[in-house]
Amino acid sequence: MIGRPTVPVETYLRLMYLKHRYRMGYELLVREVTDRLHWRRFCHLALDAPVPHPITLSKLTRKYGPDIVHELNRLLVQQAQRA
């Protein structure tokens, strides 16, 4: 395998929620999620799973763009409301 592993969209969106909610940069976000068990659980990251690298998150944000991230988040909230 070459490069970093992919990040599930649901995990990415949850990470971006925390980043936005607590006004953190990517590096601080990764450190905090690594250290906080309840944030790992919220992001659907197993205790022994690595937290995505800050550069991976930054690249995904650029790749998706704000419109796609907004739409994905809307769909995720809609799905959560149905559940």
N, C-alpha and C positions, 0 to 999 in steps of 0.2 A: 504494500500500500504506500502511495506517495502522498505527502501533504497531511493536513490535519483531518480528523474525521468530521463528517457532517453533523449538523445540529438539527434535531427535529424542530419543525416550525413552531409547535406548541411550546417547547422549551425556550426557543428564541424569543417568542412573544412575551412569555412570562419574565424572562430576563430583562427585556426592554421595558416592561411595566415597572419593575423594580428600579431600573436605571432612571426612568423618568420620574417616578414617584419620589425618590430620595435624592434626585439631582446629583447623580454620580457619573463619573467618567467610566470608561470600559474597564480600566485596570482596577479601580476601587471596587466596582461591581463584582468582578471576578474574585477578588480577595474576600469580600463580604459574603458572597454566596459559598465560597469554600469553607468559611469559618462558621456559618450559621446553619444549623441543622434544619430549622423550620423554613428557611429560604430555599435550601436544597430540595426539601419536600415539595414546596410550592412550585418549583421549577421542574419537578419530576426527574430529579437527578438522584441516583442511588448514592449511598454513602461512600462506596468505593469507586464511583464513576468520576472521571475528571471533569472539572468545570470547563466549558469552552474557553479557548484562548481569547484575550481581548482583541487581537488582530482579526481573528475569525469573526467575531461579533461585528466589528467595524466593517469588514468586507461584506458581510451579509446585509448590513444596513444599507450600504451603498448599492449593492446588487438589487435588493428588493425595491428600494426607493420608498418615499413617505406614503405614496398613494396605496401601494401594495400592502405595506405594513398596516396602514389604517384599515383597509378592507379585511385583511386576515384577522386583525384584532376584533373587528365588528362581528365576523363570523364565529370567532371563538367565544365571544360574550353571548351571542345568540344560542350557540350550542350549549353553553353552561346554563343558560336560563331554562332551556328545555329539559335538561337533566335535573 
